[in-house]
Amino acid sequence: MNYLIIGTGGVGGCIAGFLALAGKDVTCIARGKHLEAIRRQGLHLKSDLKGEHFLRVKACTAEEYRGKADVILVCVKGYSIDSIRPVLERAATPDTLVIPILNVYGTGPRIGRLVPSVKVLDGCIYIVGFVSGEGEISQMGRIFRLVFGARPQQQVAPERLERIAGELRECGIKVDVSDDINRDTFIKWSFISAMACTGAYHDVPMGEVQHEGEVRDTFVGLSRESAQIGEKLGIAYPGDPVAYNLMVIDKLDPHSTASMQKDIARGHESEIQGLLFDMIDLGAQLHIDMPVYRKVAQKFRQA
């Protein structure tokens, strides 16, 4: 199979790097000086799991790509979704499977409405990965877990999903084919929202969340409020959602931060709408009181 990675940032770059290391056929969509550096020296992967490598991968802009892909992994930020429609329409065949891996809940159906002729699944990822330089991607810690799946009405043969999962596992990525991707993408949204909002509100790395105190209390409060939303939506949690979020946060590299926090600190466009304000809006629609989310939002509304 051949793979197209749309968005070679922290997430997409790590996936591309792991695919390339395993000898898979992968093409990266990137832009600007990041793309120029990848073309010049290869994709520079610095990984706690795989070590340091310069990887010769195919790379181009979305406008330049003219191939057809078996699997397309969408790894852009939520605010860039509308811009990828042309490349999806060009790159997909009737047999192509598109797997969005974004932080915001409901991404698969949203992209599916944007390109109704394309088979768009849904997915999420647990990883600390970021662009650490031009053409350079850093992966921190021991967590690299990808979850993806089809919605029941899509009627995708399980063996097709397992074949993709098997190839990704060969690359050293932990992969779960979900039996309830709506549940799993909501759980990820809940986690990354709490993580990003806590880190950005207190301006701290995740090590500060990993011990008792005010910062951890914020994380717990956010996790509890988003869990109430999930319960109202009928999400079938496999266990206690707050305990799950704490388990994941405690496994992260203590120096890590969410991409939203990095972007805010640099004055860049961020995913704050999808990770903070969309959560509050959904809670309001469901008549859920969210005092901790409102406290965090107050800081950024004043900014």
TILUM-30745 format. One record per residue (C-alpha): residue in one letter; residue number from 0; x, y, z. Coordinates in Angstrom, 3 decimals. Layout:
// residues N
 aa   i     east    north       up
  A NUM        X        Y        Z
...
This chain:
// residues 303
 aa   i     east    north       up
  M   0    0.000    0.000    0.000
  N   1    1.069    3.569   -0.504
  Y   2    0.417    6.309    2.023
  L   3   -0.164   10.036    1.715
  I   4    0.381   12.186    4.808
  I   5   -1.448   15.519    4.588
  G   6    0.225   17.777    7.121
  T   7    3.786   16.857    8.058
  G   8    3.828   18.509   11.459
  G   9    4.398   16.789   14.778
  V  10    1.842   14.025   14.265
  G  11    2.110   13.593   10.508
  G  12    5.887   13.832   10.576
  C  13    6.180   11.094   13.191
  I  14    3.874    8.789   11.244
  A  15    5.769    9.497    8.018
  G  16    9.089    8.880    9.727
  F  17    8.030    5.559   11.214
  L  18    6.555    4.459    7.854
  A  19    9.729    5.438    6.005
  L  20   11.958    3.650    8.513
  A  21    9.999    0.464    7.850
  G  22   10.410    0.842    4.092
  K  23    6.805    1.772    3.327
  D  24    5.814    3.910    0.333
  V  25    4.956    7.282    1.862
  T  26    4.563   10.815    0.486
  C  27    4.436   13.911    2.698
  I  28    2.459   17.064    2.051
  A  29    4.211   20.059    3.578
  R  30    4.944   23.689    2.730
  G  31    7.380   26.557    3.082
  K  32   10.820   26.201    4.609
  H  33    9.775   22.962    6.319
  L  34    9.155   21.388    2.913
  E  35   12.365   22.855    1.476
  A  36   14.411   21.310    4.300
  I  37   12.771   17.893    3.862
  R  38   13.556   17.982    0.165
  R  39   17.120   19.113    0.796
  Q  40   18.210   16.852    3.650
  G  41   15.378   14.399    4.170
  L  42   12.927   14.240    7.040
  H  43   14.954   14.601   10.243
  L  44   13.302   12.372   12.859
  K  45   14.429   12.596   16.478
  S  46   12.535    9.914   18.345
  D  47   12.702    8.503   21.844
  L  48   11.333    5.262   20.376
  K  49   13.393    5.036   17.163
  G  50   16.458    7.229   17.623
  E  51   17.693    9.900   15.210
  H  52   17.459    9.526   11.433
  F  53   17.530   11.528    8.205
  L  54   14.934    9.893    5.973
  R  55   14.634   10.394    2.242
  V  56   10.892   10.663    1.730
  K  57    8.833   12.010   -1.155
  A  58    7.569   15.473   -0.262
  C  59    5.572   18.127   -2.093
  T  60    2.891   20.757   -1.663
  A  61   -0.787   19.831   -1.829
  E  62   -1.018   21.592   -5.189
  E  63    1.897   19.592   -6.625
  Y  64    0.619   16.151   -5.613
  R  65   -0.802   14.260   -8.591
  G  66   -0.652   10.658   -7.400
  K  67   -3.295    8.297   -6.061
  A  68   -3.050    6.928   -2.529
  D  69   -4.345    3.745   -0.931
  V  70   -4.411    5.344    2.525
  I  71   -4.544    9.068    3.263
  L  72   -3.753   10.201    6.804
  V  73   -5.043   13.717    7.487
  C  74   -2.865   15.353   10.136
  V  75   -3.597   19.063    9.720
  K  76   -4.994   21.316   12.450
  G  77   -8.761   21.664   12.696
  Y  78   -8.762   25.195   11.346
  S  79   -7.158   23.970    8.074
  I  80   -9.696   21.289    7.166
  D  81  -11.479   23.244    4.433
  S  82   -8.202   23.819    2.594
  I  83   -7.515   20.105    2.020
  R  84  -10.606   19.384   -0.059
  P  85   -8.867   19.687   -3.481
  V  86   -6.010   17.309   -2.649
  L  87   -8.397   14.752   -1.152
  E  88  -10.524   14.804   -4.281
  R  89   -7.448   14.367   -6.525
  A  90   -5.614   11.782   -4.446
  A  91   -8.494    9.443   -3.600
  T  92   -9.834    6.565   -5.664
  P  93  -13.048    4.639   -4.902
  D  94  -10.886    2.211   -2.891
  T  95   -8.936    4.835   -0.916
  L  96   -9.493    5.054    2.841
  V  97   -9.003    8.446    4.487
  I  98   -8.124    8.479    8.193
  P  99   -8.303   11.898    9.886
  I 100   -6.124   12.178   12.993
  L 101   -7.079   15.471   14.564
  N 102   -7.677   16.621   18.111
  V 103  -11.227   17.850   17.564
  Y 104  -14.287   15.609   17.921
  G 105  -16.452   14.966   14.850
  T 106  -13.674   15.461   12.300
  G 107  -14.379   12.340   10.233
  P 108  -18.027   13.217    9.539
  R 109  -17.059   16.835    8.885
  I 110  -14.485   15.902    6.229
  G 111  -16.915   13.324    4.840
  R 112  -19.474   16.069    4.238
  L 113  -16.763   18.152    2.583
  V 114  -15.794   15.363    0.142
  P 115  -18.815   13.034   -0.076
  S 116  -17.258   10.989   -2.908
  V 117  -14.383    9.884   -0.644
  K 118  -14.488    7.175    2.055
  V 119  -13.548    9.101    5.218
  L 120  -13.190    7.102    8.449
  D 121  -12.259    8.638   11.801
  G 122   -9.300    8.370   14.124
  C 123   -7.240    9.827   16.915
  I 124   -3.705    9.552   18.225
  Y 125   -1.839    9.633   21.511
  I 126    1.660   10.993   20.978
  V 127    3.917   13.885   21.894
  G 128    5.351   15.014   18.592
  F 129    6.268   18.463   17.326
  V 130    8.223   20.349   14.692
  S 131   11.539   21.121   16.388
  G 132   13.211   22.761   13.395
  E 133   12.937   23.152    9.639
  G 134   12.468   19.640    8.310
  E 135   12.890   18.260   11.851
  I 136   10.320   16.318   13.881
  S 137   10.741   15.308   17.534
  Q 138    8.830   12.469   19.195
  M 139    9.007   12.413   23.000
  G 140    8.255    9.611   25.433
  R 141    7.128    6.026   24.984
  I 142    3.536    6.637   23.857
  F 143    2.671    6.337   20.156
  R 144   -0.854    4.931   19.868
  L 145   -3.153    5.321   16.887
  V 146   -6.869    4.466   17.049
  F 147   -9.039    4.423   13.942
  G 148  -12.206    2.846   12.656
  A 149  -15.258    3.074   10.444
  R 150  -18.687    4.214   11.516
  P 151  -21.279    1.377   11.348
  Q 152  -23.129    2.824    8.350
  Q 153  -19.920    2.933    6.287
  Q 154  -19.784   -0.849    5.919
  V 155  -16.011   -1.124    5.537
  A 156  -14.779   -4.712    5.579
  P 157  -12.899   -5.395    8.851
  E 158  -10.050   -7.080    6.964
  R 159   -9.315   -3.815    5.117
  L 160   -8.910   -2.005    8.430
  E 161   -6.813   -4.810    9.889
  R 162   -4.502   -4.788    6.878
  I 163   -3.736   -1.105    7.427
  A 164   -3.357   -1.669   11.155
  G 165   -0.960   -4.537   10.515
  E 166    1.287   -2.431    8.298
  L 167    1.370    0.389   10.831
  R 168    2.201   -2.055   13.623
  E 169    5.119   -3.298   11.522
  C 170    6.437    0.265   11.735
  G 171    6.448    0.252   15.549
  I 172    3.173    2.116   16.061
  K 173    0.655    0.733   18.530
  V 174   -2.628    0.522   16.622
  D 175   -6.172   -0.273   17.735
  V 176   -9.000   -0.778   15.247
  S 177  -11.936    0.668   17.144
  D 178  -15.299   -1.041   17.514
  D 179  -16.790    2.345   18.498
  I 180  -14.841    5.167   16.887
  N 181  -17.336    7.790   18.054
  R 182  -16.559    6.793   21.648
  D 183  -12.818    6.696   21.128
  T 184  -12.582   10.054   19.351
  F 185  -14.676   11.685   22.071
  I 186  -12.434   10.203   24.783
  K 187   -9.360   11.574   22.995
  W 188  -10.989   14.998   22.592
  S 189  -11.787   15.029   26.292
  F 190   -8.199   14.164   27.174
  I 191   -6.406   16.573   24.848
  S 192   -8.807   19.378   25.741
  A 193   -8.052   18.946   29.443
  M 194   -4.325   18.592   28.788
  A 195   -4.022   21.585   26.456
  C 196   -6.275   23.867   28.497
  T 197   -4.517   23.035   31.767
  G 198   -1.062   23.566   30.310
  A 199   -2.008   26.809   28.588
  Y 200   -3.939   28.220   31.568
  H 201   -1.127   27.597   34.067
  D 202    1.682   27.931   31.463
  V 203    3.382   24.729   32.611
  P 204    4.631   21.442   31.087
  M 205    2.894   18.173   31.898
  G 206    5.247   17.354   34.759
  E 207    3.345   19.946   36.804
  V 208    0.119   18.000   36.217
  Q 209    1.668   14.761   37.433
  H 210    1.655   15.575   41.139
  E 211   -1.002   16.797   43.554
  G 212   -1.795   20.486   43.632
  E 213   -3.669   23.285   41.900
  V 214   -2.530   22.370   38.386
  R 215   -3.650   18.745   38.699
  D 216   -6.931   19.921   40.236
  T 217   -7.580   21.999   37.106
  F 218   -6.921   18.972   34.905
  V 219   -9.238   16.817   36.999
  G 220  -11.973   19.449   36.952
  L 221  -11.810   19.816   33.176
  S 222  -11.811   16.038   32.740
  R 223  -14.830   15.682   35.003
  E 224  -16.819   18.331   33.140
  S 225  -16.096   16.877   29.697
  A 226  -17.004   13.424   31.025
  Q 227  -20.438   14.808   31.936
  I 228  -20.831   15.896   28.315
  G 229  -19.915   12.411   27.166
  E 230  -22.484   10.855   29.469
  K 231  -25.184   13.159   28.068
  L 232  -24.154   12.171   24.536
  G 233  -24.420    8.479   25.400
  I 234  -20.700    7.738   25.217
  A 235  -20.144    4.217   26.566
  Y 236  -17.018    4.717   28.670
  P 237  -15.045    1.488   29.255
  G 238  -14.017    2.743   32.718
  D 239  -13.850    5.886   34.803
  P 240  -13.030    8.682   32.302
  V 241  -11.282   10.918   34.830
  A 242   -9.084    8.052   36.033
  Y 243   -8.278    7.247   32.383
  N 244   -7.185   10.830   31.669
  L 245   -4.978   10.799   34.768
  M 246   -3.411    7.500   33.740
  V 247   -2.511    8.906   30.308
  I 248   -1.193   12.235   31.627
  D 249    0.996   10.452   34.169
  K 250    2.705    8.475   31.376
  L 251    3.727   11.543   29.379
  D 252    7.215   12.991   29.289
  P 253    7.154   15.602   32.089
  H 254    8.653   18.216   29.756
  S 255    5.944   17.794   27.120
  T 256    3.280   20.347   26.196
  A 257    0.276   20.260   23.875
  S 258    0.543   21.844   20.450
  M 259   -2.214   24.323   21.333
  Q 260   -0.134   25.549   24.271
  K 261    2.963   25.883   22.058
  D 262    1.023   27.807   19.416
  I 263   -0.508   30.223   21.934
  A 264    2.896   30.884   23.498
  R 265    4.357   31.703   20.062
  G 266    1.437   33.903   19.075
  H 267    0.433   31.494   16.285
  E 268   -3.026   30.393   15.231
  S 269   -4.120   27.590   17.565
  E 270   -6.812   24.989   18.122
  I 271   -8.272   26.888   21.068
  Q 272  -11.685   27.132   19.407
  G 273  -11.997   23.368   18.998
  L 274  -10.383   22.371   22.291
  L 275  -11.806   25.007   24.636
  F 276  -14.696   27.043   23.273
  D 277  -16.373   24.222   21.325
  M 278  -16.383   22.116   24.504
  I 279  -18.037   24.957   26.422
  D 280  -20.591   25.503   23.645
  L 281  -21.497   21.810   23.595
  G 282  -21.850   21.807   27.385
  A 283  -24.204   24.790   27.163
  Q 284  -26.343   23.003   24.574
  L 285  -26.614   20.036   26.949
  H 286  -27.297   22.266   29.996
  I 287  -24.134   21.202   31.824
  D 288  -22.502   23.585   34.272
  M 289  -18.780   23.934   33.466
  P 290  -17.153   26.256   36.024
  V 291  -13.583   25.056   35.431
  Y 292  -13.858   25.431   31.666
  R 293  -15.385   28.892   32.144
  K 294  -12.486   29.860   34.421
  V 295   -9.963   28.821   31.768
  A 296  -11.923   30.548   29.013
  Q 297  -12.019   33.804   30.955
  K 298   -8.238   34.048   30.772
  F 299   -8.147   33.670   27.009
  R 300  -11.138   35.867   26.304
  Q 301   -9.255   38.643   28.069
  A 302   -6.045   37.988   26.109
